[in-house]
């Protein structure tokens, strides 16, 4: 075969191969396209949720706005404490409904049909048992026997008026019970709260902070109880509820140092009042009482202590009076806070602690509620005892 014919056959064979390859590729592509179309036709459609209706007046949503950060905690809710005025009337009603021994004795004398010697003896014994003290009891009984000798309690309203007047005089309304919250030379007032273990100092400091916030004061808390576990956390929780910051140190830190830092922060921030919580301590432990004196001296290097309040459990009776004497020697007390007067407290301690120490009762606690702390007034206390 000539060379030309062989070349022609080779070209024809190559062309045939190209044509056949193209046909095979076209067929494969067509089959793949048909397979995808069949799969799309048989696959169930995914329904999109309907768009939420837009309310009239609702702000438009900015689709280009950056998304809100995930895990951002909600802003803390600040409570609005109850004002002091409404607390007094509410707590007076609670005191009237309590089992207070002094209150029961006073109401008993008013309900007596006759006032003979035995009645007065029983009345006197009950008053002494209510922690009123022998001296105040003798004065009250002598005055009542004289003023009620003629008419007795034939006129209950008149007898109640006489009894109310005598009791208010015993509670001494002339004492200055105002809390000094005006610092010297533009410095914040510093209020130091002390007491024995278990009286509820941290809770009382938190309640006192609420009372001051309700009066429009700016407050800073100092957690100088560095011995009790979670004491600083408890105090900070009380402060957070009313938007009050807490200065705290590590557990076991020097309480005087923490107290000083709190006062220093109060000076720098320009707050009205710095409240200092301290660890509970037994009044018969000399080293612990000396430490309390140190706290007061260290604070005074930055700002003078405006108030030193002793928290007393009213149910402790005569032991509370002993505590007050010892704490007064170390810290120069300016006021008393009496707690738990709504339960089985005897009540007479109010008169006795003021009579013996000359220290006014400035606040009373009558419950577990956040706003169950109120300024003490002689008239309000007596009206609560008499159920007025």
Secondary structure per residue as TSV (DSSP state, phi and psi in degrees):
chain	resnum	aa	ss	phi	psi
A	1	X	-	360.0	133.7
A	2	X	-	-59.6	157.4
A	3	X	H	-64.7	-32.7
A	4	X	H	-65.3	-41.2
A	5	X	H	-65.7	-37.5
A	6	X	H	-65.0	-39.3
A	7	X	H	-64.1	-40.3
A	8	X	H	-64.0	-43.2
A	9	X	H	-64.1	-37.8
A	10	X	H	-63.5	-42.3
A	11	X	H	-63.6	-43.5
A	12	X	H	-62.0	-41.0
A	13	X	H	-65.0	-40.5
A	14	X	H	-64.0	-42.8
A	15	X	H	-62.0	-41.2
A	16	X	H	-62.7	-41.2
A	17	X	H	-62.9	-41.3
A	18	X	H	-63.3	-43.5
A	19	X	H	-63.6	-45.8
A	20	X	H	-62.2	-42.2
A	21	X	H	-61.6	-39.1
A	22	X	H	-64.6	-41.5
A	23	X	H	-63.0	-44.0
A	24	X	H	-61.8	-43.7
A	25	X	H	-62.2	-40.9
A	26	X	H	-64.0	-41.4
A	27	X	H	-64.8	-43.5
A	28	X	H	-62.2	-41.8
A	29	X	H	-63.4	-40.7
A	30	X	H	-64.2	-42.0
A	31	X	H	-65.8	-41.0
A	32	X	H	-62.1	-41.2
A	33	X	H	-63.9	-42.3
A	34	X	H	-64.3	-38.4
A	35	X	H	-63.5	-42.5
A	36	X	H	-64.3	-39.8
A	37	X	H	-63.3	-39.8
A	38	X	H	-66.6	-41.4
A	39	X	H	-63.9	-38.9
A	40	X	H	-66.3	-35.4
A	41	X	H	-70.6	-32.7
A	42	X	H	-91.0	-15.1
A	43	X	S	-74.9	131.8
A	44	X	-	-67.4	142.5
A	45	X	-	-75.9	142.8
A	46	X	-	-92.8	119.1
A	47	X	-	-81.4	136.7
A	48	X	-	-88.1	136.9
A	49	X	-	-64.2	143.9
A	50	X	-	-66.1	147.2
A	51	X	-	-68.2	140.4
A	52	X	-	-66.6	138.5
A	53	X	-	-66.5	142.2
A	54	X	-	-92.5	120.5
A	55	X	-	-73.0	151.7
A	56	X	T	-64.9	131.4
A	57	X	T	86.5	-4.9
A	58	X	-	-74.3	145.0
A	59	X	-	-67.9	145.6
A	60	X	-	-70.6	147.0
A	61	X	-	-89.2	127.4
A	62	X	-	-87.2	105.6
A	63	X	T	-68.5	-21.9
A	64	X	T	-88.6	-3.8
A	65	X	S	-69.6	147.9
A	66	X	-	-67.9	139.0
A	67	X	-	-65.9	151.7
A	68	X	-	-67.1	141.5
A	69	X	-	-62.4	138.5
A	70	X	T	-78.8	137.8
A	71	X	T	84.8	9.2
A	72	X	-	-72.4	122.3
A	73	X	-	-68.6	147.9
A	74	X	-	-66.3	152.8
A	75	X	-	-64.6	138.0
A	76	X	-	-64.7	142.7
A	77	X	-	-90.0	121.4
A	78	X	-	-92.1	126.7
A	79	X	-	-81.8	157.9
A	80	X	-	-108.3	107.5
A	81	X	-	-65.3	157.2
A	82	X	-	-74.5	141.5
A	83	X	-	-69.5	155.6
A	84	X	H	-63.8	-36.5
A	85	X	H	-60.7	-45.4
A	86	X	H	-73.4	-24.6
A	87	X	H	-64.1	-41.3
A	88	X	H	-60.5	-47.0
A	89	X	H	-66.6	-39.1
A	90	X	H	-68.3	-42.9
A	91	X	H	-71.3	-29.1
A	92	X	H	-64.8	-39.7
A	93	X	H	-65.9	-36.9
A	94	X	H	-67.9	-38.6
A	95	X	H	-65.2	-36.8
A	96	X	H	-64.9	-29.3
A	97	X	T	-95.9	11.5
A	98	X	S	-88.3	176.5
A	99	X	-	-99.6	28.2
A	100	X	-	-56.8	127.7
A	101	X	H	-62.0	-42.7
A	102	X	H	-62.9	-42.1
A	103	X	H	-62.5	-42.7
A	104	X	H	-64.4	-37.2
A	105	X	H	-66.6	-41.4
A	106	X	H	-67.4	-41.7
A	107	X	H	-68.7	-28.6
A	108	X	H	-67.3	-41.1
A	109	X	H	-67.3	-31.8
A	110	X	H	-73.0	-24.6
A	111	X	T	-95.1	3.1
A	112	X	-	-73.5	138.8
A	113	X	S	-75.9	-33.5
A	114	X	-	-142.0	148.2
A	115	X	-	-112.9	81.4
A	116	X	-	-94.8	-175.9
A	117	X	H	-61.3	-40.5
A	118	X	H	-64.5	-37.9
A	119	X	H	-62.6	-45.0
A	120	X	H	-67.6	-36.5
A	121	X	H	-64.3	-43.4
A	122	X	H	-64.2	-40.0
A	123	X	H	-63.3	-43.6
A	124	X	H	-64.1	-42.2
A	125	X	H	-63.6	-39.3
A	126	X	H	-66.7	-39.4
A	127	X	H	-64.2	-41.6
A	128	X	H	-64.2	-39.5
A	129	X	H	-67.8	-16.4
A	130	X	T	-89.7	11.4
A	131	X	T	70.6	21.0
A	132	X	-	-70.7	-25.9
A	133	X	-	97.4	150.9
A	134	X	H	-67.0	-44.7
A	135	X	H	-62.2	-55.6
A	136	X	H	-60.3	-34.9
A	137	X	H	-64.0	-46.2
A	138	X	H	-61.4	-41.0
A	139	X	H	-63.3	-45.5
A	140	X	H	-65.3	-45.9
A	141	X	H	-64.7	-42.6
A	142	X	H	-62.2	-42.7
A	143	X	H	-67.7	-41.8
A	144	X	H	-67.5	-40.0
A	145	X	H	-63.2	-34.2
A	146	X	H	-72.7	-43.7
A	147	X	H	-80.7	-23.8
A	148	X	S	-104.6	8.5
A	149	X	T	-65.8	-33.8
A	150	X	T	-81.5	-59.0
A	151	X	T	-93.4	-12.7
A	152	X	T	58.3	-134.9
A	153	X	T	-114.7	29.7
A	154	X	S	-61.9	-31.3
A	155	X	S	-111.2	92.0
A	156	X	H	-57.7	-36.6
A	157	X	H	-63.9	-42.9
A	158	X	H	-66.9	-40.8
A	159	X	H	-64.2	-39.7
A	160	X	H	-64.3	-38.5
A	161	X	H	-63.0	-43.4
A	162	X	H	-63.9	-45.7
A	163	X	H	-63.3	-41.7
A	164	X	H	-61.7	-43.9
A	165	X	H	-62.3	-42.0
A	166	X	H	-67.6	-39.6
A	167	X	H	-69.0	-39.4
A	168	X	H	-63.1	-37.7
A	169	X	H	-64.3	-38.0
A	170	X	H	-66.4	-38.2
A	171	X	H	-74.3	-9.6
A	172	X	-	58.3	82.4
A	173	X	T	-70.9	-5.9
A	174	X	T	-81.9	-13.4
A	175	X	S	-67.2	143.6
A	176	X	-	-81.0	109.4
A	177	X	-	-105.5	3.8
A	178	X	-	-69.9	139.4
A	179	X	-	-80.7	125.2
A	180	X	-	-77.0	102.5
A	181	X	-	-116.0	26.5
A	182	X	-	-113.6	109.9
A	183	X	-	-75.3	160.9
A	184	X	G	-84.4	139.7
A	185	X	G	55.5	39.3
A	186	X	G	79.8	0.7
A	187	X	-	-83.1	157.8
A	188	X	-	-69.0	152.4
A	189	X	E	-72.8	138.0
A	190	X	E	-113.1	122.3
A	191	X	E	-114.5	117.9
A	192	X	E	-103.1	127.4
A	193	X	E	-112.2	124.9
A	194	X	E	-127.8	169.1
A	195	X	-	161.5	174.8
A	196	X	-	-81.7	174.2
A	197	X	T	-64.1	142.9
A	198	X	T	80.3	8.2
A	199	X	S	-87.7	-10.8
A	200	X	-	90.8	39.8
A	201	X	H	-63.7	-46.0
A	202	X	H	-61.3	-44.1
A	203	X	H	-62.4	-41.7
A	204	X	H	-66.4	-39.1
A	205	X	H	-61.0	-42.5
A	206	X	H	-62.4	-41.1
A	207	X	H	-67.7	-37.5
A	208	X	H	-66.0	-36.9
A	209	X	H	-61.7	-40.7
A	210	X	H	-62.0	-41.5
A	211	X	H	-64.0	-41.4
A	212	X	H	-69.2	-38.6
A	213	X	H	-62.3	-39.6
A	214	X	H	-62.7	-25.8
A	215	X	T	-89.6	5.2
A	216	X	T	86.8	15.1
A	217	X	-	-88.9	147.8
A	218	X	-	-92.1	133.7
A	219	X	E	-129.9	147.8
A	220	X	E	-131.2	135.8
A	221	X	E	-101.0	143.3
A	222	X	E	-120.8	118.5
A	223	X	E	-91.6	79.6
A	224	X	E	-90.3	6.0
A	225	X	-	-87.8	89.5
A	226	X	-	-99.1	6.8
A	227	X	S	-98.8	-40.6
A	228	X	S	-80.5	129.2
A	229	X	T	-61.7	135.6
A	230	X	T	71.9	7.0
A	231	X	H	-63.8	-43.1
A	232	X	H	-66.5	-38.0
A	233	X	H	-63.5	-41.9
A	234	X	H	-62.1	-45.0
A	235	X	H	-65.6	-40.6
A	236	X	H	-63.9	-36.4
A	237	X	H	-62.4	-42.7
A	238	X	H	-60.8	-42.9
A	239	X	H	-66.8	-41.9
A	240	X	H	-60.2	-31.1
A	241	X	H	-66.0	-24.6
A	242	X	T	-121.6	17.7
A	243	X	T	72.3	32.1
A	244	X	-	-110.2	130.0
A	245	X	E	-78.8	157.1
A	246	X	E	-126.5	130.1
A	247	X	E	-95.6	126.1
A	248	X	-	-139.7	162.1
A	249	X	-	-124.9	179.4
A	250	X	-	-67.2	156.2
A	251	X	T	-61.6	132.9
A	252	X	T	87.4	2.4
A	253	X	-	-69.3	164.1
A	254	X	-	-66.4	116.5
A	255	X	H	-61.1	-33.4
A	256	X	H	-64.5	-37.4
A	257	X	H	-65.8	-42.9
A	258	X	H	-64.0	-42.4
A	259	X	H	-61.5	-42.2
A	260	X	H	-63.1	-44.0
A	261	X	H	-63.0	-36.4
A	262	X	H	-64.9	-45.0
A	263	X	H	-65.7	-41.2
A	264	X	H	-61.3	-42.3
A	265	X	H	-64.3	-37.6
A	266	X	H	-63.9	-38.1
A	267	X	H	-65.2	-46.6
A	268	X	H	-65.5	-35.4
A	269	X	H	-85.1	-13.2
A	270	X	T	71.4	33.0
A	271	X	-	-75.7	166.0
A	272	X	S	-79.9	-42.4
A	273	X	E	-137.6	138.0
A	274	X	E	-113.6	120.2
A	275	X	E	-101.2	125.4
A	276	X	E	-110.8	119.3
A	277	X	E	-90.8	138.2
A	278	X	E	-123.1	161.2
A	279	X	-	-71.6	145.9
A	280	X	-	-68.4	144.8
A	281	X	-	-149.5	142.3
A	282	X	-	-72.1	135.9
A	283	X	T	-69.4	-14.6
A	284	X	T	-97.8	11.4
A	285	X	-	-103.1	104.6
A	286	X	H	-62.0	-40.6
A	287	X	H	-65.7	-36.8
A	288	X	H	-71.3	-36.8
A	289	X	H	-68.9	-35.7
A	290	X	H	-63.4	-37.6
A	291	X	H	-63.4	-36.7
A	292	X	H	-64.6	-40.1
A	293	X	H	-62.9	-36.4
A	294	X	H	-63.7	-41.9
A	295	X	H	-58.0	-44.7
A	296	X	H	-65.4	-40.5
A	297	X	H	-65.9	-39.2
A	298	X	H	-68.0	-41.0
A	299	X	H	-59.2	-42.1
A	300	X	H	-62.4	-17.3
A	301	X	T	-69.5	-23.0
A	302	X	T	-106.0	-38.0
A	303	X	S	-160.6	145.0
A	304	X	-	-68.4	148.4
A	305	X	E	-77.3	118.6
A	306	X	E	-80.5	-37.9
A	307	X	E	-141.6	142.1
A	308	X	E	-127.1	107.2
A	309	X	E	-103.0	132.9
A	310	X	E	-100.4	125.7
A	311	X	E	-91.1	121.5
A	312	X	E	-117.0	136.4
A	313	X	E	-81.0	116.0
A	314	X	G	-64.3	-17.6
A	315	X	G	-79.8	-8.9
A	316	X	G	-80.3	-15.1
A	317	X	T	63.1	-128.4
A	318	X	H	-61.8	-30.4
A	319	X	H	-63.2	-32.2
A	320	X	H	-63.6	-34.8
A	321	X	H	-67.9	-38.0
A	322	X	H	-64.4	-44.4
A	323	X	H	-57.2	-45.4
A	324	X	H	-61.2	-39.0
A	325	X	H	-62.3	-46.3
A	326	X	H	-68.3	-46.1
A	327	X	H	-63.1	-34.6
A	328	X	H	-66.4	-34.9
A	329	X	H	-65.4	-32.5
A	330	X	H	-90.4	-39.6
A	331	X	H	-117.3	-1.0
A	332	X	-	56.6	70.6
A	333	X	-	-62.4	146.9
A	334	X	-	-116.2	-10.3
A	335	X	E	-170.1	162.7
A	336	X	E	-119.0	139.6
A	337	X	E	-114.1	119.6
A	338	X	E	-102.0	122.7
A	339	X	E	-107.1	163.1
A	340	X	-	62.9	37.2
A	341	X	T	-79.9	-6.8
A	342	X	T	-90.2	-7.6
A	343	X	T	-104.6	-119.6
A	344	X	T	-92.2	13.5
A	345	X	-	-61.1	147.6
A	346	X	-	-84.1	-22.5
A	347	X	S	85.7	-33.3
A	348	X	T	-67.5	-16.3
A	349	X	H	-59.8	-26.3
A	350	X	H	-56.9	-46.4
A	351	X	H	-73.5	-43.2
A	352	X	H	-68.3	-41.7
A	353	X	H	-66.4	-33.7
A	354	X	H	-73.1	-39.9
A	355	X	H	-67.6	-43.4
A	356	X	H	-79.2	-35.5
A	357	X	H	-109.4	-13.7
A	358	X	-	68.6	20.1
A	359	X	-	-104.6	123.3
A	360	X	-	-74.6	144.2
A	361	X	E	-77.2	121.4
A	362	X	E	-104.6	-27.6
A	363	X	E	-142.8	150.8
A	364	X	E	-129.8	144.7
A	365	X	E	-111.7	131.4
A	366	X	-	-131.0	41.0
A	367	X	S	157.9	179.3
A	368	X	S	-96.2	-5.8
A	369	X	S	-67.9	158.6
A	370	X	T	-62.9	-28.8
A	371	X	T	-112.1	25.6
A	372	X	-	-91.5	41.7
A	373	X	E	-130.6	128.3
A	374	X	E	-138.1	152.6
A	375	X	E	-60.5	141.3
A	376	X	-	-86.3	135.1
A	377	X	-	-131.4	141.7
A	378	X	H	-60.6	-42.8
A	379	X	H	-65.7	-44.6
A	380	X	H	-65.5	-38.3
A	381	X	H	-64.1	-47.1
A	382	X	H	-65.6	-41.3
A	383	X	H	-63.2	-34.6
A	384	X	H	-67.2	-40.3
A	385	X	H	-63.1	-38.2
A	386	X	T	-88.9	-1.6
A	387	X	T	70.9	26.1
A	388	X	-	-78.2	360.0
